[in-house]
Amino acid sequence: EAGVAQSPRYKIIEKRQSVAFWCNPISGHATLYWYQQILGQGPKLLIQFQNNGVVDDSQLPKDRFSAERLKGVDSTLKIQPAKLEDSAVYLCASSWTSASYEQYFGPGTRLTVT
Amino acid sequence: QQQVKQSPQSLIVQKGGISIINCAYENTAFDYFPWYQQFPGKGPALLIAIRPDVSEKKEGRFTISFNKSAKQFSLHIMDSQPGDSATYFCAASGTSYDKVIFGPGTSLSVIP
């Protein structure tokens, strides 16, 4: 079974630029999550999708972050414009359903904002 | 009240020793407590999990102990090996549709 795929693995941008991350979940997984992991901290949920609908985006900074999951499969997370404090690893995870406690994480995208 | 506290921040253990990581929570609505293991450059992976109706769960060298009254739970790694060197996150979740709250993590180094 293929795991959660993410790209790019690394990205360096200047502040005020925009960036996009892509995630392909495990086939058949209805629920997709985006997490932000700042160095030395645990992952923090940004947004959760059930199929192509948003279940929870309460911690997503909506003035600069946006995410979509068209067709209920792949997802993209965008930051526009980026700030220095956005430097972090962005993790995508998926699970069979929202009722499935076990989440499978991708390798993450390490973003550095200079 | 949504926070999960974790200690120590870092831990160095000799090969063959016991690694112990402790966590605490406040929200009594939490009913699922997973532990995740993360190696450098990788995403977290579920290691073991427990529910509050069980006081202890063991899987191989990994054991979770749960104290519901104290709202604390801990991970014990017996016979620690260099391959166990990783960052460990305790976490907590409420009902099936609640988000998973992660602790800040413990960086474990097992030295030969």
Chai-1 contact restraints between the chains, C-beta under 6 A:
chainA,res_idxA,chainB,res_idxB,connection_type,confidence,min_distance_angstrom,max_distance_angstrom,comment,restraint_id
A,Q41,B,P104,contact,1.0,0.0,6.0,A-B,restraint_1
A,G42,B,F89,contact,1.0,0.0,6.0,A-B,restraint_2
A,G42,B,F102,contact,1.0,0.0,6.0,A-B,restraint_3
A,G42,B,G103,contact,1.0,0.0,6.0,A-B,restraint_4
A,G42,B,P104,contact,1.0,0.0,6.0,A-B,restraint_5
A,G42,B,G105,contact,1.0,0.0,6.0,A-B,restraint_6
A,P43,B,F102,contact,1.0,0.0,6.0,A-B,restraint_7
A,L45,B,K99,contact,1.0,0.0,6.0,A-B,restraint_8
A,D56,B,K99,contact,1.0,0.0,6.0,A-B,restraint_9
A,L91,B,G43,contact,1.0,0.0,6.0,A-B,restraint_10
A,S98,B,Y97,contact,1.0,0.0,6.0,A-B,restraint_11
A,A99,B,S96,contact,1.0,0.0,6.0,A-B,restraint_12
A,Y101,B,Y32,contact,1.0,0.0,6.0,A-B,restraint_13
A,E102,B,L46,contact,1.0,0.0,6.0,A-B,restraint_14
A,F105,B,G43,contact,1.0,0.0,6.0,A-B,restraint_15
A,F105,B,P44,contact,1.0,0.0,6.0,A-B,restraint_16
A,G106,B,G43,contact,1.0,0.0,6.0,A-B,restraint_17
A,P107,B,K42,contact,1.0,0.0,6.0,A-B,restraint_18
A,P107,B,G43,contact,1.0,0.0,6.0,A-B,restraint_19
A,G108,B,G43,contact,1.0,0.0,6.0,A-B,restraint_20
